[in-house]
Amino acid sequence: MACWDVKYKWQYVRPVTVINEYIDKTWTAFLQTPPFPEYTSGHSTITASAATVLTSLYGDNFSYQDTSDLRYIGLQRHFNSFLQAADECSVSRLYGVIHYRLSVDTGAECGRKSGNFIMNKLKLTKFSKEF
């Protein structure tokens, strides 16, 4: 995947590293910081790719309720589209302070391009609404 090739090509340090070195040695990120390079955001790349494919197949107005965290932390989320969910996932990596804005935006762009490539390569078409 292009995202991982770029991570190891550029070796960007994560925000927590910069904050700890130059601002506050005791500060920790809101989300667990992965032990690999920061740029680009893997979550942004993967979710944008999946959302692009799913939107191509099912359309842009596909509402659903995500209850995957309901049992564990009482969280459920409603989304009006796959792209809305992907955008929220992407920006969560910025809000969680494990990525920079450039990394989530570039990851999402790469993911959209990957999703479009998949759709074109496989010559997939939109599913009927009668499934």
Rosetta blueprint (number, residue, H / E / L):
1 M L
2 A H
3 C H
4 W H
5 D H
6 V H
7 K H
8 Y H
9 K H
10 W H
11 Q L
12 Y L
13 V L
14 R L
15 P H
16 V H
17 T H
18 V H
19 I H
20 N H
21 E H
22 Y H
23 I L
24 D L
25 K L
26 T L
27 W L
28 T L
29 A L
30 F L
31 L L
32 Q L
33 T L
34 P L
35 P L
36 F L
37 P L
38 E L
39 Y L
40 T L
41 S L
42 G H
43 H H
44 S H
45 T H
46 I H
47 T H
48 A H
49 S H
50 A H
51 A H
52 T H
53 V H
54 L H
55 T H
56 S H
57 L H
58 Y H
59 G L
60 D L
61 N L
62 F L
63 S L
64 Y E
65 Q E
66 D E
67 T L
68 S L
69 D L
70 L H
71 R H
72 Y H
73 I H
74 G L
75 L L
76 Q L
77 R E
78 H E
79 F E
80 N L
81 S L
82 F H
83 L H
84 Q H
85 A H
86 A H
87 D H
88 E H
89 C H
90 S H
91 V H
92 S H
93 R H
94 L H
95 Y H
96 G L
97 V L
98 I L
99 H L
100 Y L
101 R H
102 L H
103 S H
104 V H
105 D H
106 T H
107 G H
108 A H
109 E H
110 C H
111 G H
112 R H
113 K H
114 S H
115 G H
116 N H
117 F H
118 I H
119 M H
120 N H
121 K H
122 L H
123 K L
124 L L
125 T L
126 K L
127 F L
128 S L
129 K L
130 E L
131 F L
